[in-house]
Amino acid sequence: MAKNRDVFIKIEKFKFPNIGVGVNLGQNEPNEEILKSVGGEKAEVKRALPGQVVQARLRRGKGQLLKVAARSANEVTPLCPNTYNCGGCTFQTLTYEDELEIKRHMVLDLFDKANIALPGDCEAANIIPAPDVYGYRNKMEFSFGDEYKNGPLALGLRNPGSYYEVCDGSFCNITHDDFSKIASAAREFFRVKGESFYHRARKEGHLRHLVLRRGEHTGEILVNLVTTNGAVVDGFAEALLSLALTGRIVGIIHTLNNSVADVVRPDSTALLHGEDFFYDTCLGLKFKIYPFSFFQTNTKGAERLYTTVSDFVGSNNSGDIFDLYCGTGTIAQILSGKAAKVYGIEIVESAVKAARENAILNNIDNCEFISGDVLKEVGRLSASPGVIVLDPPREGIHPKAIAPIINFGAKKIVYISCKPTSLVRDLEMFLQSGYRLTDFRIHDMFPRSYHVECVALLEKV
């Protein structure tokens, strides 16, 4: 059986998801001569950056990061005080230009490995940057925990590799300042109350998550406190409503979740203040968004992304469009003016409800939204789409759903993906079934993290 070894590794490249790939330099502190070496055993270390020399606990080529022995020459002083402890961001120590270059190569390497050729004139060589690098997120899912083992209550993002220790969310610079103020107030409120976070192993405590959402263009804020049964929340809403914010809290929800799984899902919800939704706009359309509805976390970036989608669909389509995995119907409504009818399918019932309400809000009458699993519902559609838009969850399209999608024979398929490995896997099936890749774009929707959004245009041969 392979044994663990503590070794030094020179990181040479970055691959998805969040993995530095480099050369094993051995167990001794490397000198200048060793650092110049280019050969040796390859190794992978999560959260390591190109140009760094790291010490890692290595087993079968996979390394657990112990420390950064030498930083990359490209690294800069980070603006976030939690950079080296927080598990949220990857690239706080790099310039944005260097971050974009790493992300571009990360995606293109996946296409090279899969032998998928990109069109010669596509713009993938120039990754489309986000409009804002900081303060761009319209949604944050903070976790309750402790600052250190058996330390005071904390609220923020978890430390890497930790189930319970979290960094202070009031310093998070990829969110709006309103989120920092609300997170800080919530933490102090429950410290005074003597409430503790939910410890999954011991099954003790009550506090689990604080989910904050804010309309980029409206400033409306929705607060969702997630706890187990027994949490004392009297006065919580009043404490938040007294804050001096740039935006306005329109709803405060208390969600009960008694499952062991560390996910935000409701056993039940109760309204502590206002409404259980908020409004935002995107490309001139108005959207009503519920607590568990999908809506892109970077609104300004989404407007650039959806402009690319609209460009790929084209302007001369008079047939039907399928919007599969449609969420709250954002894309369907943006494309409604280019179609005789748009059919949207979404498995989350609350999102379908919001999509229907949003179509009425925007005076759009040629969108039909269907609640159900794409795998089951797509075969029931009798229309013949000219264009199919796919925006699946991170794991991509269910393999059994791809064949029915292909069988519609749509002239164009526009595939939007937030996980490039899933995209490459699914594209191979489309390319083997009579489609060719005619355009491709990489959008940076998530600055400071390793995530990117890709849009592929497939056309029937």
N, C-alpha and C positions, 0 to 999 in steps of 0.2 A: 504494500500500500504506500502511495506517495506520501512523503512527510512535508510538513510546513517548513519553509526556509525564510529567514529574514534577509532580504537582499536589496541592493540598490538597482534602480531601473532608470535608464535614460529614455524619456518619453519623446517619441518622434512624430506621432500623428494622433488624430482623434477620430473615434468612430462612434456611431450611434449604438446604444444610447449612453452618453456620458462616460465614455471609456477611453483612457489614454493607452496607446499601444507603443511599446518600446523594446529596448534591448536590456537583458539582464547583465549587469556589470559585476555581479558577485556579491559576497557577503562583507567584504571590506570597504571602508570609506573610499570612494574612487578618487584617484589623482588626475592631474591634467592629461597624462598619457592615456589612461583608461577611458577618460571622457571623449577622447578623439576616436575611439574605436567605433566601427560601424557594424561589425559582425556580432554574432552571439545568439543565444536563445531568446526567442521572442516572448514577451509577457504582456498581459493586459492588467491595468489598474483603474478601477472606477474612480472618477472625479480628478484624475490627473490630467494636466494640460501639456500640450506640445512645448518642448524646450525645458521642461522641469526635469530635475533628477529627484526621484522619490525613493523612500525606503518603504518596502511593502512586505507583507507576509505572504509568501508565494506558495501556491499548491496547484500542481498541474497547469501551470501557465496563467493562472488567475491570481491576482494580487489584491490583498486588503491593504489600503493605504494606511501607513503608520505615521509618516511625517513627510513634509517636503524638505529635502536636504538642500536643494538649490533651486531658486526660482528662475523662470524663463527670463531672458533678456527683454522680452516684450511686455512683461508684467508691469503694472503701474500701481500706485497707492490707491486702494479701493475707497469709495465714498461710504460704504456701508460698514458700521462697526462690528456687525455680526458675520462678516464675510467668511472667516475661517472656522466658524462653528455652525452656521446655519445650513440646513440641507436644501434650501430653496433654490439658490442660484448657483451657476457654474462659472460664469465669466466676469464676475465683478472686478477681477484684477487685470482685465485686458481692456484695451481701447475697443470701441465699438467696431472700428474697421477690421481689427484682428479677429474679433468674434465673428463677424460676417464671413470672413475668409475661411475660418475653420468650419463653419456651418455649411458653406458652399461645397467644400471638399468632402465633408461628411456625407452629403447627399449624393454627389457625383460618384464617389467611390462605390456606393451601393449599386448604382446603375452599371458601373464598369464590371463589378463582380458578377452581376446577373447577365452580363452581355447584352444589355438593352442600350441601343444606340439612341442618343438624343438628336433631334433634328438640328442640322448644321446652323440654321439661322435663328434658333430659339434663344431666349434671353436668360437661360439658366446660368450662364457664365457670370451674370451680374445679378446676384441675389437682391431682391427688392427690400430695402430697409424699412423698419418700422418708423412711423411718423415721430414717435417719442420713445426715448430709451428708458426714461425714468417716469414713475407715476402713471403708467399706462393701464394698469390692470383695473377692470371694472368689477372684478370678483376676487375675493380672497377667502380661503378656507383655513382659518387659524385653529390650532389645536391647544387644548389645555394640558398642562403638564407641570413639571417642576423645573426650576432653574438648574438644579443639580440634584443628585440623589438625596431624597428626604429634605430638599430645600424648599423655599417659599413657592407659592403658586405662580405659575407663569402662563402666558398666552402668546402664541406665535407659531413659528414653523419649527418642526422637529430637527434636532441635531442629527447629522448623518449617522445611521446605524443605531439610533436610539428609539425606543418605543415611548419613552416617557419624558425625556428631557427636551425642552424647547427653548428657542431663542426669543427674545423680547420682540413682539410684532410691532411695537410702536416705533421701531427704527427702520421698518421695511421701506426701501426707497423705490420699489417698482409699483407701489400702490399710491393712491391719493392720500394726502395728509388727513382727510376726514377719517380714513380707515385707521390710521395710527392713533388718532384721538379717541375713537370709539374702543379700539382694542385696549388702550391704556386704562380707560374708564371702567371697562368691563372687568379687567384684571383686578383693579383696586376695589371695585364693588364686592367681588366675591372673596377677596382677601379679608375684608372687614367682616363679611358674613361668616367667615370661617369655613366656607365650602371648599371641598377638595376635588381634584380631577378624578375621573374614572380610571381605576387601575385594573386592566383586563385580567391580569394573572390573579390578583387577590379579590377581584370583583368588589372593590370598595370605591367609594366616592361617587360623584354625580356628573361633574362637568366634562363634556366631551369636545365640542367644537363651537366656534363662533364664525358663521358664514356671513360675509358682508358683500352686498352688491350695490353698485352705484351707476346711475345713468350718466354716461359721459357728456351728453348734450343737454340733459335735463337737470342733473344734480340730485335727482331723487334717490334716496338710500333705503334699502331693505335690509333689516337685521334679522338673522335667524340664529337663535341660541339653541344648541343641541345638548340635551342632558339625558340621564337616566331618570327613572321615577325617584321622587323624593327631594329633588333640588328645590331650595327655597329661592324663589325669584321675585318675591314681593319687593317693589321699589326699583327693580332693574330698569324698567322702561323709563321711569321718571329720571333716573340717574343719567341715562343717555340723552333724553330730550332736553336736559339742561345744558348740554354741551354747545359751545360756540363753533359751528361748522360752516364750511363754505356751501355745502349742499343742505338738503333738508330730509330728515328721517320721515318717511311716509308710512312705514310699517315695521313692527317688531313682532317676531313670531317665536314661540317656544315649541320646539320639536322634541318629542320623546323618542328615544332610541335605546331599547334595552337589550339589543343583540350584542354578542361578544365581538363581532366583526367591526373593524375600525373603519367604518364608512359612514357617510352622512346619508341616512335614509330614515324615513318617518314611520314609527309605529302609529303616531298620532300627532296632530299639531293644534296649538291654541294661539289665538291672536291676543297679544298683550297691548298692542296699540295700532291704530290706523288700519291699513289694508294689507292683504297678503300678496301684493304685486306692486310693481313700479313700472314706469314708462321710460323708454329711451327712443332715440331716432337713429336711423341708419340710411344713408343716401336719400334723405328726404322723406322716408316712410316712418310711421310711428309704430312702436311695438310695445305690447303689454307683456311683461315678463314675470312669471311666477317663481317661487323659491327654488323649485327643482327643474325649471325649464332650461334647456340649453340655449345659450346666447354667447357668441364669441367674446372671450375675456378681454380682447383689445379692440374697442369699437372703431377707433380711427384706422387701425390696421385692417380690420374687417372690411371697411369701406374700400380700401385698396384691393383687398383680396376679391371682393365681390365684383369690383370693376373688371378684374381679370376674367372672372367667370363669365360675366356678361359679354366681354369681348370675344371669348372663345365660343360662346353660343352663337354670336353673330347677330346681324340686324334684319335678315331677310327670312326668318323662320315664321311660317304661318300655321304650322302643325301643332301637335300637342307636345308638351314637355313633361317628363317625369322627374320629380324631385324626391329622390329616395333618401331616407334618413333626414327628413326635412326640419326637425326641431320645431321651433316656433314659427316656421314658415317664412323666414327672412329671405332666403334665396328665391323661393317660389314667387313671392310677391314682387321682388326686384325684377324677375324675368317675365312677369305676367303680361307686360305690354308686348312681348315678342312671341306670344303663343296664342293659339285658339283657346287652349285650356291647359292648366297646369294641375297635375295630380301629385300630391305630396303624401308620403307614407312615413309615419313616425310611431315608435313603440310606446313612448311616454304619453300617457293620456292627457296629463295636464298641459303638455306642450302642444298637443293637437287642439285642445280647447283654446289655448292662447292663439294658435295659428288662425283658427276660425274667427276669433274676436278681432285679431289684427287685420284680417282681410276686410272686415266690416269697417274698422276704424279708417282704413285707407281707401274705402270705396272701390274695392277690387272684387269683381263678381265672377271671375273665370278661374278661381282656384278651388279645388276640392281636396280636403285633407282627410286622410284615412288613418284611423288608429289601429295599429297592429305591427307585427313583426314583418319586416321586408321579405324574409324568407317565405312566409306564408301568404302575404297579401299580394306580392308582385305577380304571382301566377293568376290572380283573379281579375287583373286589369285587362279589359278588352280593347282599349285604345291602341293606336299605332303611333308611338312617339317619334318625332323627328330628332329629338335630343333627349338624352337621359343625363341627369346630374346626380352624381353620387357623392355623398358627404358622410361616410360611415364613422362609427366610433373608432377608437384607437386601434382595435384589433382587426379592422378592415371588414371586408364583406364575407359573410358566411360562404364557404365554398359551394354549397348547394344552391345558393341564390345567384351565383354568377352565370350559370348556364341559362336560366330563364331570362336574365337581363340581356344576354347576348342574343337570345332567340327573338327578341323584339326587332332586331335588325335596324336599330336607330342609326341614322347617318353619323351622328356625333355622340360621343360620351365624354362628359367632363367630370373628371375624378378629382375630388378635393381630399387631401389627407393630412392629418397631423402626426402621422407615424410613418416615416419613409420606408421602413422595412416592410410594413404591411402593404404599402402602395406597390413596391417593387414586386412582391409576391403575387398580388392580384393582377398587375399589369401583364405578367407573363402569360396568364390565362387568356386575357383579352387579345394579346398579340398572336397567340396561337390559334385564334378563332376568327380571323378575318378582319382585325382592326390593326391600324398602324398609328404610332405616336407621331403627331404632327406639330405639337407645341408643348412647352413645359416651362413652368415658372416656379421659383422658390421665393416664398414670402417670409420675412422674419416677423412673426407675430408675437414673439415671446423674448424680447431682449433680456440679456443676462442669464438666460437658461439655455439648455441645449436643444430645446424644441423648435421646430420650424413647421411651416405649413407649405404644402406643395400642391400645385394644380397641373394636371395632365389633360391634354386634349387628344382624344382618340377619334379617328375617322375611319369609317368602314371602307375597306378596299373594294 
